[in-house]
Amino acid sequence: MRNNRGKIFFVCFFIIIVIIFAFINIVIGPLIISFIAAYLINPVFEYLEKKGINRAFISFITIIILGILTFLAVWLFLPLLFNQIENLITKLPTFKNHIELNIVPKIQLIISDITGQKQYKILHIYDFIPINLENLSDTLLSRIGASTRFIASLLIIAIFTPLFSYFLMRDFNKIHKQIFDLVPIDIKPIFIEFIEEVDKKLRSVLRGQSLVILILCFLYPTVFLIAGLPAAIAVGILTGICRLVPYMDILVGSFLCFFVLVTNAADSHLILSVSLAFLAVQCLDALFITPRILGRFSGLHPSLVILSVLCFGDWFGFYGILLAIPLAAVGKVSFKLILRTYRESVFFKNGDNG
């Protein structure tokens, strides 16, 4: 009976979580952002509470500081970033022409030498894109500007994120306690063990990944600016954000650097400078940043992270990508707990005896 109650409780718990996310789709973005912020900063709040500082006051001051920093970033930094991204988009036709005139003929010669065939057709990636590259910039900007849904989403994020963040920061421990009080007493020990393992894994993964991404989002633009790469800030930040998926920053960064260098007719000096700058950040990341920050604490294999991002991104879109790594950490802990329970079960032990 005890085992059945435990199974029923865990199944109901996860079903309720899924239903909640399904019915609050419109505010799921702000809620996820707020929860992650409250979850990561909660240990700091607990420390300050022990020093006698009121938690509601700490939460209010934190929201004010984050709001000021966000406003400064939007006012000073985002216009420059969007301008550089727009410039990159407008150079897509130039990049296409360069590929057609310089790269494709060389590929054709190589294929001819290998196969001995002179007559064939190479399918281009842009043949499958139903958008005129020459008008891509205007198309994107006009759609974004005219999209009521896009504007409404921005307003919802701007309004609800600070609100949710304040209440979650203020009442995080109360919510935590109320959830634990709902757990049946006879299965509470195993539930507490499960939550503690998830908490340890999730906190290390989220903190580690967030810190690595922040460092790379600073390093990439800095070294690209020093190297003289056009649109260095946009390329650097996009490359750093792609570090969310292991090794994706290498692929995206290499392509973006190649794209910018080609469309700006870069000389050999600039190509060498950018290549060395990119290589320097990769060496720092591989030798110092990732080992020191993530190291042995994350416990998530890169292949598991990549698979999680691909699967959850395909199933749930952007929010799936955002939650892929935390869900992978929870899934790993759940699998270990299920495996241990199975090995301790009568079914498994009887199988060994038989």
LUMMAR-248712 format. One record per residue (C-alpha): residue number from 1; chain; x, y, z. Coordinates in steps of 0.2 Angstrom, whole numbers, padded with zeros to 4 digits, always signed. Layout:
# residues N
<site num="NUM" chaine="A" X="X" Y="Y" Z="Z"/>
...
This chain:
# residues 354
<site num="1" chaine="A" X="+0000" Y="+0000" Z="+0000"/>
<site num="2" chaine="A" X="+0014" Y="+0012" Z="+0004"/>
<site num="3" chaine="A" X="+0023" Y="+0009" Z="-0012"/>
<site num="4" chaine="A" X="+0006" Y="+0012" Z="-0022"/>
<site num="5" chaine="A" X="+0003" Y="+0028" Z="-0012"/>
<site num="6" chaine="A" X="+0020" Y="+0034" Z="-0017"/>
<site num="7" chaine="A" X="+0018" Y="+0030" Z="-0035"/>
<site num="8" chaine="A" X="+0001" Y="+0039" Z="-0035"/>
<site num="9" chaine="A" X="+0008" Y="+0054" Z="-0027"/>
<site num="10" chaine="A" X="+0023" Y="+0056" Z="-0039"/>
<site num="11" chaine="A" X="+0012" Y="+0053" Z="-0054"/>
<site num="12" chaine="A" X="-0001" Y="+0066" Z="-0048"/>
<site num="13" chaine="A" X="+0013" Y="+0078" Z="-0044"/>
<site num="14" chaine="A" X="+0020" Y="+0078" Z="-0061"/>
<site num="15" chaine="A" X="+0003" Y="+0078" Z="-0070"/>
<site num="16" chaine="A" X="-0002" Y="+0094" Z="-0060"/>
<site num="17" chaine="A" X="+0014" Y="+0102" Z="-0065"/>
<site num="18" chaine="A" X="+0011" Y="+0098" Z="-0083"/>
<site num="19" chaine="A" X="-0007" Y="+0105" Z="-0082"/>
<site num="20" chaine="A" X="-0001" Y="+0121" Z="-0074"/>
<site num="21" chaine="A" X="+0011" Y="+0124" Z="-0088"/>
<site num="22" chaine="A" X="-0002" Y="+0120" Z="-0101"/>
<site num="23" chaine="A" X="-0015" Y="+0133" Z="-0094"/>
<site num="24" chaine="A" X="-0003" Y="+0147" Z="-0090"/>
<site num="25" chaine="A" X="+0005" Y="+0147" Z="-0107"/>
<site num="26" chaine="A" X="+0003" Y="+0166" Z="-0109"/>
<site num="27" chaine="A" X="+0014" Y="+0170" Z="-0094"/>
<site num="28" chaine="A" X="+0025" Y="+0154" Z="-0094"/>
<site num="29" chaine="A" X="+0040" Y="+0165" Z="-0100"/>
<site num="30" chaine="A" X="+0040" Y="+0177" Z="-0085"/>
<site num="31" chaine="A" X="+0036" Y="+0163" Z="-0073"/>
<site num="32" chaine="A" X="+0051" Y="+0153" Z="-0079"/>
<site num="33" chaine="A" X="+0063" Y="+0168" Z="-0078"/>
<site num="34" chaine="A" X="+0056" Y="+0173" Z="-0061"/>
<site num="35" chaine="A" X="+0058" Y="+0155" Z="-0054"/>
<site num="36" chaine="A" X="+0076" Y="+0153" Z="-0060"/>
<site num="37" chaine="A" X="+0081" Y="+0170" Z="-0053"/>
<site num="38" chaine="A" X="+0072" Y="+0167" Z="-0036"/>
<site num="39" chaine="A" X="+0080" Y="+0149" Z="-0035"/>
<site num="40" chaine="A" X="+0097" Y="+0154" Z="-0039"/>
<site num="41" chaine="A" X="+0097" Y="+0169" Z="-0027"/>
<site num="42" chaine="A" X="+0088" Y="+0161" Z="-0013"/>
<site num="43" chaine="A" X="+0104" Y="+0156" Z="-0004"/>
<site num="44" chaine="A" X="+0110" Y="+0174" Z="-0003"/>
<site num="45" chaine="A" X="+0093" Y="+0179" Z="+0004"/>
<site num="46" chaine="A" X="+0094" Y="+0165" Z="+0017"/>
<site num="47" chaine="A" X="+0111" Y="+0172" Z="+0022"/>
<site num="48" chaine="A" X="+0105" Y="+0190" Z="+0024"/>
<site num="49" chaine="A" X="+0090" Y="+0184" Z="+0033"/>
<site num="50" chaine="A" X="+0101" Y="+0176" Z="+0046"/>
<site num="51" chaine="A" X="+0109" Y="+0193" Z="+0048"/>
<site num="52" chaine="A" X="+0092" Y="+0201" Z="+0053"/>
<site num="53" chaine="A" X="+0087" Y="+0209" Z="+0036"/>
<site num="54" chaine="A" X="+0069" Y="+0207" Z="+0032"/>
<site num="55" chaine="A" X="+0066" Y="+0196" Z="+0016"/>
<site num="56" chaine="A" X="+0053" Y="+0207" Z="+0009"/>
<site num="57" chaine="A" X="+0065" Y="+0222" Z="+0009"/>
<site num="58" chaine="A" X="+0079" Y="+0212" Z="+0001"/>
<site num="59" chaine="A" X="+0067" Y="+0206" Z="-0012"/>
<site num="60" chaine="A" X="+0061" Y="+0224" Z="-0016"/>
<site num="61" chaine="A" X="+0079" Y="+0231" Z="-0017"/>
<site num="62" chaine="A" X="+0084" Y="+0217" Z="-0028"/>
<site num="63" chaine="A" X="+0070" Y="+0220" Z="-0040"/>
<site num="64" chaine="A" X="+0074" Y="+0239" Z="-0040"/>
<site num="65" chaine="A" X="+0092" Y="+0235" Z="-0044"/>
<site num="66" chaine="A" X="+0088" Y="+0222" Z="-0058"/>
<site num="67" chaine="A" X="+0076" Y="+0234" Z="-0065"/>
<site num="68" chaine="A" X="+0088" Y="+0248" Z="-0066"/>
<site num="69" chaine="A" X="+0102" Y="+0237" Z="-0074"/>
<site num="70" chaine="A" X="+0089" Y="+0231" Z="-0086"/>
<site num="71" chaine="A" X="+0084" Y="+0248" Z="-0091"/>
<site num="72" chaine="A" X="+0102" Y="+0254" Z="-0093"/>
<site num="73" chaine="A" X="+0105" Y="+0239" Z="-0104"/>
<site num="74" chaine="A" X="+0090" Y="+0242" Z="-0115"/>
<site num="75" chaine="A" X="+0093" Y="+0261" Z="-0116"/>
<site num="76" chaine="A" X="+0112" Y="+0260" Z="-0120"/>
<site num="77" chaine="A" X="+0116" Y="+0243" Z="-0126"/>
<site num="78" chaine="A" X="+0101" Y="+0235" Z="-0136"/>
<site num="79" chaine="A" X="+0100" Y="+0249" Z="-0150"/>
<site num="80" chaine="A" X="+0119" Y="+0245" Z="-0154"/>
<site num="81" chaine="A" X="+0116" Y="+0226" Z="-0154"/>
<site num="82" chaine="A" X="+0100" Y="+0227" Z="-0165"/>
<site num="83" chaine="A" X="+0109" Y="+0239" Z="-0177"/>
<site num="84" chaine="A" X="+0123" Y="+0227" Z="-0179"/>
<site num="85" chaine="A" X="+0111" Y="+0212" Z="-0181"/>
<site num="86" chaine="A" X="+0101" Y="+0222" Z="-0194"/>
<site num="87" chaine="A" X="+0118" Y="+0225" Z="-0203"/>
<site num="88" chaine="A" X="+0122" Y="+0207" Z="-0203"/>
<site num="89" chaine="A" X="+0105" Y="+0203" Z="-0211"/>
<site num="90" chaine="A" X="+0107" Y="+0215" Z="-0225"/>
<site num="91" chaine="A" X="+0123" Y="+0207" Z="-0230"/>
<site num="92" chaine="A" X="+0115" Y="+0190" Z="-0233"/>
<site num="93" chaine="A" X="+0114" Y="+0193" Z="-0252"/>
<site num="94" chaine="A" X="+0132" Y="+0198" Z="-0253"/>
<site num="95" chaine="A" X="+0137" Y="+0182" Z="-0243"/>
<site num="96" chaine="A" X="+0126" Y="+0172" Z="-0255"/>
<site num="97" chaine="A" X="+0134" Y="+0179" Z="-0271"/>
<site num="98" chaine="A" X="+0152" Y="+0176" Z="-0263"/>
<site num="99" chaine="A" X="+0147" Y="+0158" Z="-0260"/>
<site num="100" chaine="A" X="+0140" Y="+0156" Z="-0278"/>
<site num="101" chaine="A" X="+0155" Y="+0164" Z="-0287"/>
<site num="102" chaine="A" X="+0170" Y="+0158" Z="-0276"/>
<site num="103" chaine="A" X="+0165" Y="+0143" Z="-0265"/>
<site num="104" chaine="A" X="+0153" Y="+0133" Z="-0276"/>
<site num="105" chaine="A" X="+0165" Y="+0132" Z="-0292"/>
<site num="106" chaine="A" X="+0179" Y="+0125" Z="-0281"/>
<site num="107" chaine="A" X="+0167" Y="+0112" Z="-0273"/>
<site num="108" chaine="A" X="+0162" Y="+0107" Z="-0291"/>
<site num="109" chaine="A" X="+0180" Y="+0105" Z="-0296"/>
<site num="110" chaine="A" X="+0184" Y="+0094" Z="-0281"/>
<site num="111" chaine="A" X="+0168" Y="+0083" Z="-0285"/>
<site num="112" chaine="A" X="+0173" Y="+0082" Z="-0303"/>
<site num="113" chaine="A" X="+0191" Y="+0076" Z="-0299"/>
<site num="114" chaine="A" X="+0184" Y="+0063" Z="-0286"/>
<site num="115" chaine="A" X="+0169" Y="+0056" Z="-0296"/>
<site num="116" chaine="A" X="+0175" Y="+0060" Z="-0314"/>
<site num="117" chaine="A" X="+0157" Y="+0067" Z="-0318"/>
<site num="118" chaine="A" X="+0156" Y="+0083" Z="-0327"/>
<site num="119" chaine="A" X="+0137" Y="+0085" Z="-0327"/>
<site num="120" chaine="A" X="+0128" Y="+0087" Z="-0310"/>
<site num="121" chaine="A" X="+0119" Y="+0099" Z="-0300"/>
<site num="122" chaine="A" X="+0123" Y="+0105" Z="-0283"/>
<site num="123" chaine="A" X="+0107" Y="+0109" Z="-0272"/>
<site num="124" chaine="A" X="+0110" Y="+0125" Z="-0262"/>
<site num="125" chaine="A" X="+0103" Y="+0128" Z="-0245"/>
<site num="126" chaine="A" X="+0095" Y="+0144" Z="-0250"/>
<site num="127" chaine="A" X="+0085" Y="+0135" Z="-0264"/>
<site num="128" chaine="A" X="+0075" Y="+0128" Z="-0249"/>
<site num="129" chaine="A" X="+0072" Y="+0145" Z="-0241"/>
<site num="130" chaine="A" X="+0055" Y="+0153" Z="-0247"/>
<site num="131" chaine="A" X="+0061" Y="+0171" Z="-0243"/>
<site num="132" chaine="A" X="+0070" Y="+0183" Z="-0255"/>
<site num="133" chaine="A" X="+0086" Y="+0186" Z="-0246"/>
<site num="134" chaine="A" X="+0087" Y="+0204" Z="-0254"/>
<site num="135" chaine="A" X="+0071" Y="+0208" Z="-0244"/>
<site num="136" chaine="A" X="+0074" Y="+0198" Z="-0229"/>
<site num="137" chaine="A" X="+0079" Y="+0212" Z="-0218"/>
<site num="138" chaine="A" X="+0063" Y="+0223" Z="-0222"/>
<site num="139" chaine="A" X="+0052" Y="+0207" Z="-0221"/>
<site num="140" chaine="A" X="+0059" Y="+0203" Z="-0203"/>
<site num="141" chaine="A" X="+0058" Y="+0221" Z="-0197"/>
<site num="142" chaine="A" X="+0040" Y="+0224" Z="-0204"/>
<site num="143" chaine="A" X="+0033" Y="+0207" Z="-0197"/>
<site num="144" chaine="A" X="+0041" Y="+0211" Z="-0180"/>
<site num="145" chaine="A" X="+0034" Y="+0229" Z="-0180"/>
<site num="146" chaine="A" X="+0017" Y="+0224" Z="-0185"/>
<site num="147" chaine="A" X="+0015" Y="+0209" Z="-0174"/>
<site num="148" chaine="A" X="+0003" Y="+0212" Z="-0160"/>
<site num="149" chaine="A" X="+0007" Y="+0196" Z="-0152"/>
<site num="150" chaine="A" X="+0026" Y="+0201" Z="-0152"/>
<site num="151" chaine="A" X="+0022" Y="+0217" Z="-0144"/>
<site num="152" chaine="A" X="+0010" Y="+0209" Z="-0131"/>
<site num="153" chaine="A" X="+0023" Y="+0196" Z="-0127"/>
<site num="154" chaine="A" X="+0036" Y="+0210" Z="-0123"/>
<site num="155" chaine="A" X="+0023" Y="+0219" Z="-0112"/>
<site num="156" chaine="A" X="+0019" Y="+0203" Z="-0103"/>
<site num="157" chaine="A" X="+0037" Y="+0200" Z="-0099"/>
<site num="158" chaine="A" X="+0040" Y="+0218" Z="-0094"/>
<site num="159" chaine="A" X="+0025" Y="+0218" Z="-0082"/>
<site num="160" chaine="A" X="+0024" Y="+0201" Z="-0075"/>
<site num="161" chaine="A" X="+0043" Y="+0196" Z="-0073"/>
<site num="162" chaine="A" X="+0047" Y="+0209" Z="-0059"/>
<site num="163" chaine="A" X="+0030" Y="+0205" Z="-0051"/>
<site num="164" chaine="A" X="+0033" Y="+0186" Z="-0051"/>
<site num="165" chaine="A" X="+0051" Y="+0188" Z="-0046"/>
<site num="166" chaine="A" X="+0046" Y="+0199" Z="-0031"/>
<site num="167" chaine="A" X="+0034" Y="+0187" Z="-0024"/>
<site num="168" chaine="A" X="+0044" Y="+0171" Z="-0028"/>
<site num="169" chaine="A" X="+0059" Y="+0179" Z="-0020"/>
<site num="170" chaine="A" X="+0050" Y="+0184" Z="-0004"/>
<site num="171" chaine="A" X="+0040" Y="+0168" Z="-0002"/>
<site num="172" chaine="A" X="+0052" Y="+0155" Z="-0009"/>
<site num="173" chaine="A" X="+0054" Y="+0146" Z="+0007"/>
<site num="174" chaine="A" X="+0036" Y="+0147" Z="+0012"/>
<site num="175" chaine="A" X="+0031" Y="+0139" Z="-0005"/>
<site num="176" chaine="A" X="+0044" Y="+0126" Z="-0002"/>
<site num="177" chaine="A" X="+0037" Y="+0122" Z="+0015"/>
<site num="178" chaine="A" X="+0019" Y="+0121" Z="+0009"/>
<site num="179" chaine="A" X="+0023" Y="+0109" Z="-0005"/>
<site num="180" chaine="A" X="+0033" Y="+0098" Z="+0007"/>
<site num="181" chaine="A" X="+0018" Y="+0098" Z="+0019"/>
<site num="182" chaine="A" X="+0007" Y="+0091" Z="+0006"/>
<site num="183" chaine="A" X="+0017" Y="+0075" Z="+0004"/>
<site num="184" chaine="A" X="+0010" Y="+0060" Z="+0013"/>
<site num="185" chaine="A" X="+0020" Y="+0056" Z="+0029"/>
<site num="186" chaine="A" X="+0025" Y="+0038" Z="+0024"/>
<site num="187" chaine="A" X="+0034" Y="+0043" Z="+0008"/>
<site num="188" chaine="A" X="+0040" Y="+0060" Z="+0014"/>
<site num="189" chaine="A" X="+0058" Y="+0053" Z="+0017"/>
<site num="190" chaine="A" X="+0061" Y="+0047" Z="-0001"/>
<site num="191" chaine="A" X="+0052" Y="+0063" Z="-0008"/>
<site num="192" chaine="A" X="+0064" Y="+0074" Z="+0003"/>
<site num="193" chaine="A" X="+0079" Y="+0064" Z="-0004"/>
<site num="194" chaine="A" X="+0073" Y="+0066" Z="-0022"/>
<site num="195" chaine="A" X="+0071" Y="+0085" Z="-0020"/>
<site num="196" chaine="A" X="+0087" Y="+0087" Z="-0011"/>
<site num="197" chaine="A" X="+0096" Y="+0077" Z="-0025"/>
<site num="198" chaine="A" X="+0087" Y="+0087" Z="-0038"/>
<site num="199" chaine="A" X="+0091" Y="+0104" Z="-0029"/>
<site num="200" chaine="A" X="+0109" Y="+0100" Z="-0028"/>
<site num="201" chaine="A" X="+0111" Y="+0095" Z="-0046"/>
<site num="202" chaine="A" X="+0099" Y="+0108" Z="-0053"/>
<site num="203" chaine="A" X="+0108" Y="+0122" Z="-0043"/>
<site num="204" chaine="A" X="+0125" Y="+0117" Z="-0049"/>
<site num="205" chaine="A" X="+0120" Y="+0116" Z="-0067"/>
<site num="206" chaine="A" X="+0110" Y="+0132" Z="-0068"/>
<site num="207" chaine="A" X="+0123" Y="+0142" Z="-0059"/>
<site num="208" chaine="A" X="+0138" Y="+0134" Z="-0068"/>
<site num="209" chaine="A" X="+0130" Y="+0136" Z="-0085"/>
<site num="210" chaine="A" X="+0124" Y="+0154" Z="-0082"/>
<site num="211" chaine="A" X="+0141" Y="+0160" Z="-0076"/>
<site num="212" chaine="A" X="+0150" Y="+0152" Z="-0090"/>
<site num="213" chaine="A" X="+0138" Y="+0160" Z="-0103"/>
<site num="214" chaine="A" X="+0140" Y="+0177" Z="-0094"/>
<site num="215" chaine="A" X="+0159" Y="+0176" Z="-0095"/>
<site num="216" chaine="A" X="+0159" Y="+0170" Z="-0113"/>
<site num="217" chaine="A" X="+0146" Y="+0184" Z="-0118"/>
<site num="218" chaine="A" X="+0159" Y="+0196" Z="-0111"/>
<site num="219" chaine="A" X="+0175" Y="+0188" Z="-0118"/>
<site num="220" chaine="A" X="+0169" Y="+0185" Z="-0136"/>
<site num="221" chaine="A" X="+0164" Y="+0203" Z="-0139"/>
<site num="222" chaine="A" X="+0180" Y="+0210" Z="-0131"/>
<site num="223" chaine="A" X="+0192" Y="+0199" Z="-0141"/>
<site num="224" chaine="A" X="+0182" Y="+0202" Z="-0157"/>
<site num="225" chaine="A" X="+0183" Y="+0221" Z="-0154"/>
<site num="226" chaine="A" X="+0202" Y="+0220" Z="-0151"/>
<site num="227" chaine="A" X="+0204" Y="+0210" Z="-0166"/>
<site num="228" chaine="A" X="+0194" Y="+0223" Z="-0176"/>
<site num="229" chaine="A" X="+0180" Y="+0212" Z="-0182"/>
<site num="230" chaine="A" X="+0165" Y="+0222" Z="-0189"/>
<site num="231" chaine="A" X="+0149" Y="+0219" Z="-0179"/>
<site num="232" chaine="A" X="+0159" Y="+0212" Z="-0165"/>
<site num="233" chaine="A" X="+0147" Y="+0215" Z="-0151"/>
<site num="234" chaine="A" X="+0132" Y="+0206" Z="-0160"/>
<site num="235" chaine="A" X="+0143" Y="+0191" Z="-0166"/>
<site num="236" chaine="A" X="+0151" Y="+0189" Z="-0149"/>
<site num="237" chaine="A" X="+0135" Y="+0189" Z="-0139"/>
<site num="238" chaine="A" X="+0126" Y="+0178" Z="-0151"/>
<site num="239" chaine="A" X="+0141" Y="+0166" Z="-0150"/>
<site num="240" chaine="A" X="+0141" Y="+0167" Z="-0131"/>
<site num="241" chaine="A" X="+0123" Y="+0163" Z="-0129"/>
<site num="242" chaine="A" X="+0125" Y="+0148" Z="-0140"/>
<site num="243" chaine="A" X="+0136" Y="+0140" Z="-0126"/>
<site num="244" chaine="A" X="+0119" Y="+0135" Z="-0119"/>
<site num="245" chaine="A" X="+0121" Y="+0120" Z="-0130"/>
<site num="246" chaine="A" X="+0139" Y="+0112" Z="-0128"/>
<site num="247" chaine="A" X="+0150" Y="+0115" Z="-0143"/>
<site num="248" chaine="A" X="+0136" Y="+0125" Z="-0152"/>
<site num="249" chaine="A" X="+0146" Y="+0141" Z="-0148"/>
<site num="250" chaine="A" X="+0161" Y="+0134" Z="-0159"/>
<site num="251" chaine="A" X="+0149" Y="+0131" Z="-0174"/>
<site num="252" chaine="A" X="+0139" Y="+0147" Z="-0173"/>
<site num="253" chaine="A" X="+0154" Y="+0158" Z="-0169"/>
<site num="254" chaine="A" X="+0165" Y="+0150" Z="-0183"/>
<site num="255" chaine="A" X="+0150" Y="+0153" Z="-0196"/>
<site num="256" chaine="A" X="+0147" Y="+0171" Z="-0190"/>
<site num="257" chaine="A" X="+0165" Y="+0176" Z="-0191"/>
<site num="258" chaine="A" X="+0167" Y="+0168" Z="-0208"/>
<site num="259" chaine="A" X="+0151" Y="+0177" Z="-0213"/>
<site num="260" chaine="A" X="+0157" Y="+0194" Z="-0207"/>
<site num="261" chaine="A" X="+0174" Y="+0192" Z="-0214"/>
<site num="262" chaine="A" X="+0167" Y="+0187" Z="-0231"/>
<site num="263" chaine="A" X="+0154" Y="+0201" Z="-0233"/>
<site num="264" chaine="A" X="+0167" Y="+0214" Z="-0228"/>
<site num="265" chaine="A" X="+0181" Y="+0208" Z="-0239"/>
<site num="266" chaine="A" X="+0193" Y="+0206" Z="-0225"/>
<site num="267" chaine="A" X="+0211" Y="+0205" Z="-0228"/>
<site num="268" chaine="A" X="+0223" Y="+0192" Z="-0222"/>
<site num="269" chaine="A" X="+0228" Y="+0202" Z="-0206"/>
<site num="270" chaine="A" X="+0210" Y="+0203" Z="-0200"/>
<site num="271" chaine="A" X="+0207" Y="+0185" Z="-0204"/>
<site num="272" chaine="A" X="+0222" Y="+0180" Z="-0194"/>
<site num="273" chaine="A" X="+0218" Y="+0192" Z="-0179"/>
<site num="274" chaine="A" X="+0200" Y="+0186" Z="-0178"/>
<site num="275" chaine="A" X="+0205" Y="+0167" Z="-0179"/>
<site num="276" chaine="A" X="+0218" Y="+0170" Z="-0165"/>
<site num="277" chaine="A" X="+0205" Y="+0179" Z="-0154"/>
<site num="278" chaine="A" X="+0192" Y="+0165" Z="-0157"/>
<site num="279" chaine="A" X="+0205" Y="+0152" Z="-0153"/>
<site num="280" chaine="A" X="+0211" Y="+0161" Z="-0137"/>
<site num="281" chaine="A" X="+0193" Y="+0161" Z="-0130"/>
<site num="282" chaine="A" X="+0191" Y="+0143" Z="-0134"/>
<site num="283" chaine="A" X="+0207" Y="+0139" Z="-0125"/>
<site num="284" chaine="A" X="+0202" Y="+0149" Z="-0110"/>
<site num="285" chaine="A" X="+0185" Y="+0140" Z="-0110"/>
<site num="286" chaine="A" X="+0192" Y="+0123" Z="-0112"/>
<site num="287" chaine="A" X="+0207" Y="+0125" Z="-0099"/>
<site num="288" chaine="A" X="+0200" Y="+0136" Z="-0086"/>
<site num="289" chaine="A" X="+0182" Y="+0142" Z="-0087"/>
<site num="290" chaine="A" X="+0172" Y="+0126" Z="-0089"/>
<site num="291" chaine="A" X="+0183" Y="+0115" Z="-0078"/>
<site num="292" chaine="A" X="+0184" Y="+0128" Z="-0064"/>
<site num="293" chaine="A" X="+0166" Y="+0133" Z="-0064"/>
<site num="294" chaine="A" X="+0157" Y="+0117" Z="-0069"/>
<site num="295" chaine="A" X="+0170" Y="+0104" Z="-0066"/>
<site num="296" chaine="A" X="+0164" Y="+0089" Z="-0057"/>
<site num="297" chaine="A" X="+0148" Y="+0097" Z="-0050"/>
<site num="298" chaine="A" X="+0137" Y="+0097" Z="-0065"/>
<site num="299" chaine="A" X="+0137" Y="+0079" Z="-0069"/>
<site num="300" chaine="A" X="+0129" Y="+0080" Z="-0085"/>
<site num="301" chaine="A" X="+0137" Y="+0073" Z="-0101"/>
<site num="302" chaine="A" X="+0137" Y="+0084" Z="-0116"/>
<site num="303" chaine="A" X="+0128" Y="+0072" Z="-0126"/>
<site num="304" chaine="A" X="+0114" Y="+0071" Z="-0114"/>
<site num="305" chaine="A" X="+0113" Y="+0090" Z="-0114"/>
<site num="306" chaine="A" X="+0113" Y="+0091" Z="-0133"/>
<site num="307" chaine="A" X="+0100" Y="+0077" Z="-0134"/>
<site num="308" chaine="A" X="+0089" Y="+0086" Z="-0121"/>
<site num="309" chaine="A" X="+0090" Y="+0103" Z="-0130"/>
<site num="310" chaine="A" X="+0085" Y="+0095" Z="-0147"/>
<site num="311" chaine="A" X="+0071" Y="+0085" Z="-0140"/>
<site num="312" chaine="A" X="+0063" Y="+0098" Z="-0129"/>
<site num="313" chaine="A" X="+0066" Y="+0111" Z="-0142"/>
<site num="314" chaine="A" X="+0056" Y="+0101" Z="-0155"/>
<site num="315" chaine="A" X="+0042" Y="+0097" Z="-0142"/>
<site num="316" chaine="A" X="+0040" Y="+0114" Z="-0134"/>
<site num="317" chaine="A" X="+0049" Y="+0127" Z="-0144"/>
<site num="318" chaine="A" X="+0059" Y="+0141" Z="-0136"/>
<site num="319" chaine="A" X="+0053" Y="+0137" Z="-0119"/>
<site num="320" chaine="A" X="+0059" Y="+0119" Z="-0121"/>
<site num="321" chaine="A" X="+0076" Y="+0125" Z="-0126"/>
<site num="322" chaine="A" X="+0076" Y="+0136" Z="-0110"/>
<site num="323" chaine="A" X="+0071" Y="+0122" Z="-0099"/>
<site num="324" chaine="A" X="+0081" Y="+0108" Z="-0107"/>
<site num="325" chaine="A" X="+0096" Y="+0108" Z="-0096"/>
<site num="326" chaine="A" X="+0086" Y="+0109" Z="-0079"/>
<site num="327" chaine="A" X="+0074" Y="+0095" Z="-0085"/>
<site num="328" chaine="A" X="+0089" Y="+0084" Z="-0090"/>
<site num="329" chaine="A" X="+0096" Y="+0086" Z="-0073"/>
<site num="330" chaine="A" X="+0080" Y="+0082" Z="-0065"/>
<site num="331" chaine="A" X="+0078" Y="+0067" Z="-0077"/>
<site num="332" chaine="A" X="+0095" Y="+0060" Z="-0072"/>
<site num="333" chaine="A" X="+0091" Y="+0061" Z="-0054"/>
<site num="334" chaine="A" X="+0074" Y="+0053" Z="-0057"/>
<site num="335" chaine="A" X="+0082" Y="+0039" Z="-0067"/>
<site num="336" chaine="A" X="+0095" Y="+0035" Z="-0053"/>
<site num="337" chaine="A" X="+0081" Y="+0035" Z="-0040"/>
<site num="338" chaine="A" X="+0070" Y="+0023" Z="-0051"/>
<site num="339" chaine="A" X="+0085" Y="+0012" Z="-0054"/>
<site num="340" chaine="A" X="+0090" Y="+0011" Z="-0036"/>
<site num="341" chaine="A" X="+0072" Y="+0007" Z="-0031"/>
<site num="342" chaine="A" X="+0071" Y="-0007" Z="-0045"/>
<site num="343" chaine="A" X="+0087" Y="-0015" Z="-0038"/>
<site num="344" chaine="A" X="+0080" Y="-0015" Z="-0020"/>
<site num="345" chaine="A" X="+0064" Y="-0022" Z="-0026"/>
<site num="346" chaine="A" X="+0058" Y="-0040" Z="-0023"/>
<site num="347" chaine="A" X="+0056" Y="-0043" Z="-0041"/>
<site num="348" chaine="A" X="+0075" Y="-0039" Z="-0045"/>
<site num="349" chaine="A" X="+0081" Y="-0049" Z="-0029"/>
<site num="350" chaine="A" X="+0070" Y="-0064" Z="-0033"/>
<site num="351" chaine="A" X="+0077" Y="-0063" Z="-0051"/>
<site num="352" chaine="A" X="+0095" Y="-0064" Z="-0044"/>
<site num="353" chaine="A" X="+0090" Y="-0079" Z="-0033"/>
<site num="354" chaine="A" X="+0082" Y="-0088" Z="-0047"/>
